Every structure is written in structure tokens, then in C-alpha cells.
Amino acid sequence: MSKVSTCLWFERDAEEAARFYTSLIPGSAVDHVQRSPAQWPAGEAGDVILVLFNLAGQSYQGLNGGNRADYGTAASISVTCKDQAEVDRLWGALTANGGSEIACGWLRDRWGVPWQIVPEIMVRLLADPDPAVANRAFTAMTTMVKLDVAALERAAAG
């Protein structure tokens, strides 16, 4: 177990969420499922209480807390994608079954967890040594919901 990890609160389906997340991100795995040894405020003996998992090596915990958490948008899981196909695949999977789109590459999955799905070209364009290129890319991004690589490249080119 990693010394530091992010803990995500779920009502009762931390294991389902962890298995779903790890199926989406290559190099990810569910590392441990902890079951309650006794009855507890949010469940019965044998119920899953904690799931340790990693997304591409980044440690997470999924905690079943008995009620739904309100995540807000102060924190999110950010995934850098190699191309539009990866953006589209993750976006579709994470917004399915009750997820929702937010803006500028942000979404909320069906458990309410906020994510940023960012093509790596966005990072490069924002760091372009020509401030006009970075500005055009940034301005284009602010008009998008799901980020569109081709549209970002067109905007950056002027």
C-alpha cells in the first residue's frame, strides 16, 4: 500500500467503481478488497468497506461510507490522453449510465466523482513558447465540453 493515496467515498459500491476505473486505464489494478469483520454503521459483517486500487500506478482507496458523497469540483481525477480516440473512449465510458458532462474537459461519473480528460496536445499547446498559440488554444478549450484535438490544433494554428 502506498504511503499516500486519495480516498474516494462511495455509498455502497466502492468495489464496483474501482473495478470499473481500473478496466479503463491501462496499467491499473484492484490491489485489495477489505471486508468488514463485524456489523458497522453502514453495513453488515462481510460487506466491502475499503478497496485499495491504483490507476496507472497512482494509489486510491474506495471507501463505502453508507451515503452518497458530494464531491464538488475542488478535486478531480485527471487523465492525460495520448489522442482523440483515448479521450473519446474514456469520455464515453465515464459519462455513461448517469455520468454528466461539465465543461473544458471535465465530467462527473455516475458516482459523482469529477474527472478531467485531457489530450496531451492541450498541455503542449498551453506551454507553447508563442503566447498567441497558447492563447488561441486556451480560448478554444474554454468553448468546449469534451476536448477536441483537431479543433484545438486548428485554433492554435490560427
N, CA, C and O of each residue as an XYZ file, in Angstrom:
632
protein
N       0.847     -1.181      0.000
C       0.000      0.000      0.000
C       0.889      1.239      0.000
O       1.891      1.294      0.712
N       0.522      2.208     -0.785
C       1.263      3.452     -0.871
C       1.125      4.248      0.422
O       0.088      4.190      1.084
N       2.160      4.984      0.778
C       2.114      5.821      1.981
C       1.034      6.899      1.867
O       0.382      7.244      2.853
N       0.854      7.426      0.651
C      -0.140      8.477      0.410
C      -1.059      8.013     -0.713
O      -0.594      7.567     -1.762
N      -2.357      8.121     -0.490
C      -3.310      7.806     -1.550
C      -4.543      8.682     -1.379
O      -4.801      9.215     -0.300
N      -5.288      8.819     -2.446
C      -6.531      9.574     -2.431
C      -7.661      8.632     -2.059
O      -7.777      7.543     -2.621
N      -8.492      9.046     -1.116
C      -9.628      8.236     -0.696
C     -10.905      8.803     -1.314
O     -11.223      9.980     -1.146
N     -11.621      7.952     -2.027
C     -12.898      8.322     -2.638
C     -14.026      7.662     -1.853
O     -13.963      6.467     -1.563
N     -15.025      8.408     -1.517
C     -16.148      7.947     -0.697
C     -17.284      7.502     -1.605
O     -17.679      8.228     -2.518
N     -17.804      6.315     -1.354
C     -18.934      5.782     -2.101
C     -20.021      5.371     -1.125
O     -19.760      5.120      0.052
N     -21.229      5.305     -1.628
C     -22.328      4.867     -0.776
C     -22.154      3.395     -0.404
O     -22.021      3.060      0.773
N     -22.155      2.512     -1.415
C     -22.000      1.080     -1.148
C     -21.243      0.357     -2.253
O     -21.013     -0.848     -2.141
N     -20.856      1.039     -3.297
C     -20.300      0.323     -4.446
C     -18.868      0.722     -4.790
O     -18.532      0.900     -5.960
N     -18.034      0.860     -3.774
C     -16.616      1.188     -3.989
C     -15.923      0.126     -4.837
O     -15.105      0.451     -5.697
N     -16.246     -1.132     -4.597
C     -15.592     -2.195     -5.370
C     -15.996     -2.122     -6.838
O     -15.149     -2.245     -7.722
N     -17.278     -1.923     -7.098
C     -17.736     -1.800     -8.487
C     -17.051     -0.627     -9.174
O     -16.597     -0.751    -10.312
N     -16.974      0.509     -8.490
C     -16.328      1.682     -9.065
C     -14.843      1.411     -9.327
O     -14.336      1.737    -10.401
N     -14.147      0.821     -8.360
C     -12.712      0.544     -8.524
C     -12.479     -0.402     -9.694
O     -11.558     -0.193    -10.484
N     -13.295     -1.432     -9.814
C     -13.127     -2.380    -10.925
C     -13.426     -1.703    -12.264
O     -12.768     -1.984    -13.265
N     -14.409     -0.819    -12.278
C     -14.719     -0.067    -13.497
C     -13.557      0.854    -13.862
O     -13.095      0.842    -15.003
N     -13.084      1.644    -12.914
C     -11.979      2.569    -13.177
C     -10.740      1.831    -13.676
O     -10.110      2.246    -14.649
N     -10.395      0.727    -12.998
C      -9.179      0.008    -13.391
C      -9.317     -0.659    -14.753
O      -8.313     -0.923    -15.414
N     -10.545     -0.935    -15.180
C     -10.746     -1.501    -16.513
C     -10.511     -0.457    -17.610
O     -10.260     -0.811    -18.762
N     -10.592      0.813    -17.255
C     -10.473      1.886    -18.246
C      -9.045      2.366    -18.475
O      -8.703      2.791    -19.579
N      -8.216      2.301    -17.449
C      -6.878      2.885    -17.501
C      -5.839      1.766    -17.552
O      -5.713      1.013    -16.586
N      -5.096      1.637    -18.643
C      -4.065      0.597    -18.716
C      -3.066      0.716    -17.558
O      -2.775      1.813    -17.081
N      -2.557     -0.417    -17.126
C      -1.586     -0.433    -16.044
C      -2.203     -0.202    -14.682
O      -1.516      0.235    -13.758
N      -3.487     -0.487    -14.541
C      -4.220     -0.270    -13.288
C      -4.677     -1.601    -12.712
O      -4.768     -2.597    -13.430
N      -4.966     -1.616    -11.405
C      -5.397     -2.864    -10.774
C      -6.088     -2.600     -9.448
O      -5.816     -1.610     -8.769
N      -6.987     -3.508     -9.097
C      -7.529     -3.550     -7.735
C      -6.502     -4.333     -6.927
O      -6.185     -5.475     -7.262
N      -5.984     -3.726     -5.868
C      -4.916     -4.331     -5.087
C      -5.417     -5.109     -3.876
O      -4.798     -6.093     -3.471
N      -6.539     -4.673     -3.295
C      -7.039     -5.341     -2.094
C      -8.490     -4.928     -1.853
O      -8.863     -3.773     -2.058
N      -9.287     -5.877     -1.422
C     -10.667     -5.612     -1.022
C     -10.784     -6.005      0.443
O     -10.601     -7.170      0.798
N     -11.092     -5.028      1.291
C     -11.232     -5.268      2.732
C     -12.709     -5.394      3.077
O     -13.510     -4.513      2.764
N     -13.054     -6.489      3.719
C     -14.434     -6.712      4.147
C     -14.531     -6.457      5.648
O     -13.572     -6.667      6.392
N     -15.680     -6.010      6.069
C     -15.893     -5.715      7.483
C     -15.928     -7.005      8.300
O     -16.622     -7.954      7.935
N     -15.181     -7.040      9.404
C     -15.204     -8.229     10.240
C     -16.460     -8.301     11.125
O     -16.729     -9.345     11.719
N     -17.212     -7.232     11.217
C     -18.398     -7.184     12.083
C     -19.403     -6.195     11.509
O     -19.113     -5.481     10.550
N     -20.584     -6.165     12.109
C     -21.585     -5.176     11.721
C     -21.014     -3.792     12.013
O     -20.278     -3.609     12.983
N     -21.357     -2.820     11.168
C     -20.865     -1.453     11.321
C     -21.972     -0.499     10.902
O     -22.969     -0.937     10.327
N     -21.826      0.793     11.173
C     -22.932      1.730     10.909
C     -23.467      1.710      9.480
O     -24.652      1.967      9.269
N     -22.618      1.408      8.492
C     -23.077      1.440      7.107
C     -23.311      0.052      6.518
O     -23.570     -0.062      5.320
N     -23.227     -1.024      7.337
C     -23.441     -2.338      6.752
C     -23.259     -3.497      7.709
O     -23.214     -3.340      8.929
N     -23.156     -4.654      7.107
C     -23.088     -5.913      7.841
C     -21.688     -6.500      7.777
O     -20.860     -6.083      6.968
N     -21.439     -7.468      8.635
C     -20.192     -8.226      8.578
C     -20.065     -8.837      7.189
O     -21.035     -9.365      6.645
N     -18.875     -8.764      6.622
C     -18.632     -9.312      5.287
C     -18.817     -8.325      4.163
O     -18.367     -8.577      3.045
N     -19.471     -7.200      4.428
C     -19.623     -6.170      3.393
C     -18.268     -5.536      3.088
O     -17.410     -5.434      3.965
N     -18.086     -5.116      1.852
C     -16.869     -4.405      1.478
C     -16.872     -3.039      2.162
O     -17.845     -2.290      2.069
N     -15.774     -2.725      2.848
C     -15.666     -1.405      3.467
C     -14.590     -0.551      2.802
O     -14.701      0.675      2.774
N     -13.541     -1.197      2.263
C     -12.434     -0.444      1.676
C     -11.855     -1.227      0.508
O     -11.660     -2.440      0.594
N     -11.583     -0.527     -0.577
C     -10.954     -1.130     -1.748
C      -9.703     -0.321     -2.048
O      -9.773      0.895     -2.229
N      -8.570     -0.986     -2.100
C      -7.318     -0.341     -2.482
C      -7.085     -0.637     -3.952
O      -7.119     -1.795     -4.368
N      -6.851      0.397     -4.734
C      -6.622      0.207     -6.159
C      -5.666      1.266     -6.660
O      -5.406      2.260     -5.982
N      -5.145      1.044     -7.855
C      -4.274      2.050     -8.459
C      -4.707      2.275     -9.897
O      -5.160      1.365    -10.592
N      -4.551      3.508    -10.309
C      -4.807      3.899    -11.691
C      -3.469      4.308    -12.276
O      -2.938      5.370    -11.952
N      -2.924      3.457    -13.143
C      -1.617      3.678    -13.758
C      -0.554      3.977    -12.690
O       0.306      4.837    -12.878
N      -0.631      3.261    -11.584
C       0.355      3.402    -10.521
C       0.011      4.403     -9.440
O       0.671      4.421     -8.401
N      -0.993      5.236     -9.640
C      -1.420      6.212     -8.637
C      -2.376      5.523     -7.671
O      -3.366      4.928     -8.097
N      -2.085      5.599     -6.364
C      -2.869      4.883     -5.360
C      -4.166      5.598     -5.000
O      -4.215      6.819     -4.852
N      -5.215      4.786     -4.867
C      -6.526      5.266     -4.435
C      -7.104      4.287     -3.434
O      -6.721      3.118     -3.382
N      -8.032      4.789     -2.641
C      -8.851      3.970     -1.767
C     -10.304      4.275     -2.107
O     -10.666      5.432     -2.324
N     -11.122      3.254     -2.153
C     -12.561      3.439     -2.294
C     -13.196      3.018     -0.977
O     -13.079      1.860     -0.576
N     -13.855      3.928     -0.310
C     -14.453      3.680      0.999
C     -15.969      3.667      0.882
O     -16.558      4.616      0.365
N     -16.599      2.612      1.353
C     -18.063      2.569      1.404
C     -18.504      3.224      2.708
O     -18.323      2.663      3.788
N     -19.079      4.407      2.597
C     -19.457      5.163      3.779
C     -20.929      5.130      4.128
O     -21.329      5.683      5.153
N     -21.750      4.491      3.295
C     -23.154      4.354      3.631
C     -24.063      5.424      3.073
O     -25.280      5.243      3.049
N     -23.509      6.530      2.625
C     -24.329      7.548      1.957
C     -23.502      8.171      0.841
O     -22.273      8.092      0.854
N     -24.170      8.785     -0.115
C     -23.501      9.347     -1.288
C     -22.738     10.613     -0.905
O     -23.235     11.449     -0.150
N     -21.541     10.736     -1.429
C     -20.713     11.916     -1.189
C     -21.005     12.983     -2.236
O     -21.360     12.675     -3.374
N     -20.851     14.229     -1.839
C     -20.919     15.346     -2.775
C     -19.492     15.815     -2.988
O     -18.900     16.441     -2.110
N     -18.948     15.515     -4.141
C     -17.545     15.807     -4.414
C     -17.267     17.259     -4.781
O     -16.131     17.711     -4.638
N     -18.249     17.992     -5.242
C     -17.952     19.328     -5.735
C     -16.984     19.221     -6.911
O     -16.966     18.208     -7.611
N     -16.188     20.253     -7.129
C     -15.175     20.207     -8.191
C     -13.814     20.697     -7.699
O     -12.940     21.017     -8.505
N     -13.634     20.754     -6.395
C     -12.361     21.228     -5.856
C     -11.233     20.240     -6.113
O     -10.064     20.626     -6.112
N     -11.561     18.986     -6.330
C     -10.569     17.968     -6.656
C     -11.160     17.084     -7.742
O     -12.378     16.933     -7.842
N     -10.284     16.502     -8.556
C     -10.740     15.623     -9.622
C      -9.634     14.638     -9.952
O      -8.482     14.812     -9.554
N     -10.007     13.602    -10.684
C      -9.023     12.679    -11.231
C      -8.728     13.168    -12.643
O      -9.634     13.262    -13.471
N      -7.482     13.475    -12.916
C      -7.095     13.996    -14.218
C      -6.331     12.926    -14.986
O      -5.381     12.337    -14.469
N      -6.753     12.679    -16.226
C      -6.108     11.687    -17.074
C      -5.617     12.376    -18.335
O      -6.391     13.015    -19.047
N      -4.324     12.243    -18.605
C      -3.745     12.758    -19.838
C      -3.841     11.662    -20.893
O      -3.359     10.547    -20.691
N      -4.469     11.991    -22.018
C      -4.741     11.018    -23.078
C      -3.828     11.255    -24.272
O      -3.527     12.396    -24.623
N      -3.394     10.167    -24.887
C      -2.451     10.294    -25.996
C      -3.086     10.856    -27.268
O      -2.396     11.481    -28.073
N      -4.400     10.642    -27.460
C      -5.035     11.090    -28.698
C      -6.554     11.212    -28.507
O      -7.090     10.945    -27.432
N      -7.214     11.620    -29.573
C      -8.669     11.809    -29.517
C      -9.392     10.499    -29.261
O     -10.416     10.485    -28.579
N      -8.882      9.401    -29.794
C      -9.535      8.107    -29.571
C      -9.578      7.775    -28.088
O     -10.593      7.281    -27.597
N      -8.492      8.037    -27.367
C      -8.483      7.764    -25.928
C      -9.408      8.727    -25.189
O     -10.110      8.320    -24.263
N      -9.415      9.989    -25.586
C     -10.348     10.959    -24.993
C     -11.780     10.466    -25.176
O     -12.560     10.434    -24.225
N     -12.114     10.083    -26.398
C     -13.483      9.638    -26.703
C     -13.851      8.383    -25.910
O     -14.959      8.291    -25.383
N     -12.938      7.420    -25.821
C     -13.207      6.170    -25.107
C     -13.477      6.428    -23.632
O     -14.463      5.936    -23.083
N     -12.599      7.201    -22.986
C     -12.783      7.483    -21.563
C     -14.008      8.351    -21.324
O     -14.768      8.113    -20.385
N     -14.201      9.344    -22.158
C     -15.349     10.243    -22.012
C     -16.656      9.455    -22.102
O     -17.555      9.621    -21.278
N     -16.742      8.599    -23.114
C     -17.956      7.814    -23.282
C     -18.217      6.881    -22.106
O     -19.345      6.775    -21.626
N     -17.175      6.213    -21.649
C     -17.340      5.261    -20.538
C     -17.707      5.979    -19.241
O     -18.574      5.517    -18.500
N     -17.063      7.088    -18.970
C     -17.277      7.781    -17.695
C     -18.583      8.564    -17.638
O     -19.128      8.776    -16.555
N     -19.090      8.995    -18.785
C     -20.366      9.724    -18.771
C     -21.562      8.786    -18.947
O     -22.707      9.211    -18.796
N     -21.306      7.524    -19.262
C     -22.401      6.563    -19.444
C     -23.077      6.244    -18.109
O     -22.491      6.437    -17.044
N     -24.292      5.763    -18.180
C     -25.033      5.268    -17.012
C     -25.180      6.290    -15.893
O     -25.067      5.947    -14.716
N     -25.430      7.529    -16.251
C     -25.684      8.537    -15.228
C     -24.577      9.534    -15.017
O     -24.723     10.440    -14.197
N     -23.461      9.404    -15.733
C     -22.417     10.429    -15.657
C     -22.899     11.690    -16.359
O     -23.925     11.679    -17.040
N     -22.151     12.776    -16.189
C     -22.564     14.023    -16.836
C     -21.361     14.843    -17.268
O     -20.298     14.809    -16.648
N     -21.562     15.572    -18.340
C     -20.532     16.460    -18.863
C     -20.552     17.762    -18.070
O     -21.608     18.210    -17.623
N     -19.390     18.359    -17.902
C     -19.326     19.647    -17.214
C     -18.865     20.686    -18.232
O     -19.704     21.295    -18.895
N     -17.569     20.907    -18.375
C     -17.030     21.867    -19.349
C     -15.519     21.720    -19.392
O     -14.910     21.207    -18.453
N     -14.914     22.175    -20.487
C     -13.452     22.271    -20.611
C     -12.729     20.961    -20.299
O     -11.660     20.969    -19.689
N     -13.314     19.833    -20.720
C     -12.683     18.546    -20.484
C     -13.045     17.907    -19.155
O     -12.519     16.848    -18.815
N     -13.927     18.529    -18.406
C     -14.359     17.997    -17.101
C     -15.671     17.242    -17.266
O     -16.523     17.597    -18.080
N     -15.803     16.188    -16.466
C     -17.043     15.428    -16.404
C     -17.211     14.895    -14.992
O     -16.310     14.990    -14.159
N     -18.364     14.341    -14.749
C     -18.660     13.690    -13.471
C     -19.160     12.294    -13.813
O     -20.075     12.151    -14.623
N     -18.570     11.251    -13.203
C     -19.015      9.890    -13.492
C     -20.307      9.565    -12.746
O     -20.828     10.413    -12.022
N     -20.822      8.369    -12.910
C     -22.118      8.006    -12.322
C     -22.119      7.998    -10.805
O     -23.187      7.990    -10.194
N     -20.934      8.001    -10.174
C     -20.849      8.075     -8.718
C     -20.640      9.503     -8.238
O     -20.534      9.751     -7.037
N     -20.580     10.446     -9.184
C     -20.398     11.846     -8.827
C     -18.950     12.289     -8.752
O     -18.678     13.447     -8.436
N     -18.005     11.382     -9.040
C     -16.581     11.728     -8.971
C     -16.210     12.585    -10.178
O     -16.484     12.189    -11.311
N     -15.588     13.757     -9.963
C     -15.177     14.597    -11.084
C     -13.872     14.095    -11.714
O     -12.956     13.651    -11.023
N     -13.820     14.179    -13.025
C     -12.653     13.781    -13.816
C     -12.322     14.894    -14.796
O     -13.200     15.646    -15.219
N     -11.052     14.991    -15.153
C     -10.599     15.817    -16.268
C      -9.993     14.872    -17.296
O      -9.065     14.127    -16.979
N     -10.500     14.893    -18.508
C      -9.997     14.055    -19.589
C      -9.317     14.994    -20.587
O      -9.975     15.709    -21.344
N      -7.978     14.972    -20.566
C      -7.188     15.996    -21.259
C      -6.245     15.363    -22.283
O      -5.394     14.550    -21.921
N      -6.391     15.731    -23.556
C      -5.424     15.227    -24.536
C      -4.054     15.868    -24.285
O      -3.962     17.054    -23.968
N      -2.996     15.068    -24.431
C      -1.654     15.596    -24.148
C      -1.304     16.802    -25.018
O      -0.482     17.626    -24.619
N      -1.914     16.920    -26.205
C      -1.661     18.084    -27.053
C      -2.094     19.375    -26.358
O      -1.501     20.428    -26.592
N      -3.114     19.307    -25.513
C      -3.582     20.500    -24.792
C      -2.476     21.028    -23.889
O      -2.240     22.235    -23.829
N      -1.805     20.135    -23.194
C      -0.717     20.523    -22.301
C       0.403     21.187    -23.108
O       0.946     22.213    -22.699
N       0.742     20.595    -24.250
C       1.809     21.159    -25.102
C       1.410     22.516    -25.671
O       2.219     23.443    -25.703
N       0.157     22.632    -26.122
C      -0.282     23.896    -26.707
C      -0.295     25.017    -25.668
O       0.091     26.144    -25.976
N      -0.725     24.728    -24.468
C      -0.745     25.765    -23.427
C       0.653     26.208    -23.024
O       0.837     27.315    -22.519
N       1.642     25.339    -23.247
C       3.035     25.669    -22.909
C       3.813     26.165    -24.121
O       5.030     26.337    -24.038
N       3.142     26.396    -25.238
C       3.836     26.834    -26.450
C       4.596     28.129    -26.177
O       4.077     29.028    -25.514
N       5.826     28.226    -26.688
C       6.606     29.453    -26.456
C       5.988     30.700    -27.084
O       6.291     31.820    -26.671
N       5.133     30.512    -28.068
C       4.440     31.646    -28.681
C       3.152     31.893    -27.887
O       2.237     31.073    -27.945
N       3.062     32.998    -27.151
C       1.874     33.254    -26.334
C       0.577     33.322    -27.151
O      -0.497     33.036    -26.624
N       0.666     33.690    -28.406
C      -0.537     33.758    -29.244
C      -1.090     32.357    -29.495
O      -2.305     32.159    -29.498
N      -0.199     31.382    -29.706
C      -0.629     29.997    -29.900
C      -1.316     29.496    -28.633
O      -2.411     28.937    -28.695
N      -0.672     29.696    -27.487
C      -1.238     29.255    -26.206
C      -2.593     29.926    -25.961
O      -3.531     29.276    -25.499
N      -2.696     31.209    -26.265
C      -3.940     31.942    -26.062
C      -5.055     31.404    -26.946
O      -6.180     31.217    -26.483
N      -4.746     31.152    -28.232
C      -5.786     30.632    -29.132
C      -6.251     29.242    -28.679
O      -7.445     28.943    -28.708
N      -5.313     28.405    -28.267
C      -5.678     27.063    -27.790
C      -6.518     27.159    -26.516
O      -7.521     26.460    -26.373
N      -6.106     28.022    -25.601
C      -6.847     28.190    -24.353
C      -8.257     28.707    -24.617
O      -9.225     28.204    -24.047
N      -8.368     29.700    -25.472
C      -9.672     30.269    -25.800
C     -10.579     29.216    -26.429
O     -11.764     29.144    -26.105
N     -10.030     28.402    -27.323
C     -10.824     27.332    -27.937
C     -11.277     26.329    -26.879
O     -12.429     25.895    -26.890
N     -10.371     25.956    -25.957
C     -10.712     24.999    -24.911
C     -11.892     25.489    -24.078
O     -12.756     24.697    -23.700
N     -11.934     26.783    -23.791
C     -12.991     27.307    -22.919
C     -14.376     27.236    -23.551
O     -15.380     27.403    -22.860
N     -14.439     26.988    -24.862
C     -15.739     26.870    -25.533
C     -16.194     25.421    -25.661
O     -17.303     25.157    -26.128
N     -15.342     24.480    -25.249
C     -15.624     23.055    -25.435
C     -16.150     22.414    -24.155
O     -15.941     22.922    -23.054
N     -16.823     21.311    -24.322
C     -17.190     20.451    -23.201
C     -16.171     19.312    -23.212
O     -15.256     19.302    -22.389
N     -16.314     18.346    -24.134
C     -15.277     17.333    -24.344
C     -14.229     17.978    -25.245
O     -14.579     18.602    -26.247
N     -12.962     17.839    -24.908
C     -11.910     18.469    -25.691
C     -11.731     17.752    -27.023
O     -11.733     16.523    -27.098
N     -11.576     18.559    -28.073
C     -11.475     18.085    -29.449
C     -10.078     18.418    -29.963
O      -9.763     19.586    -30.191
N      -9.243     17.404    -30.146
C      -7.852     17.589    -30.540
C      -7.743     18.359    -31.843
O      -6.984     19.325    -31.916
N      -8.476     17.961    -32.876
C      -8.383     18.625    -34.171
C      -8.772     20.100    -34.059
O      -8.106     20.957    -34.640
N      -9.826     20.399    -33.329
C     -10.267     21.794    -33.176
C      -9.232     22.597    -32.377
O      -9.006     23.770    -32.672
N      -8.616     21.989    -31.390
C      -7.563     22.686    -30.626
C      -6.369     22.994    -31.515
O      -5.810     24.089    -31.458
N      -5.976     22.015    -32.347
C      -4.845     22.231    -33.253
C      -5.166     23.311    -34.282
O      -4.313     24.142    -34.595
N      -6.398     23.306    -34.815
C      -6.786     24.352    -35.775
C      -6.746     25.729    -35.111
O      -6.238     26.688    -35.692
N      -7.276     25.822    -33.912
C      -7.286     27.111    -33.198
C      -5.868     27.570    -32.929
O      -5.558     28.747    -33.113
N      -5.006     26.674    -32.500
C      -3.620     27.045    -32.194
C      -2.897     27.549    -33.439
O      -2.090     28.475    -33.363
N      -3.188     26.935    -34.586
C      -2.526     27.315    -35.838
C      -3.012     28.684    -36.334
O      -2.350     29.339    -37.139
N      -4.172     29.095    -35.838
C      -4.694     30.411    -36.228
C      -5.559     30.282    -37.423
O      -6.095     31.279    -37.908
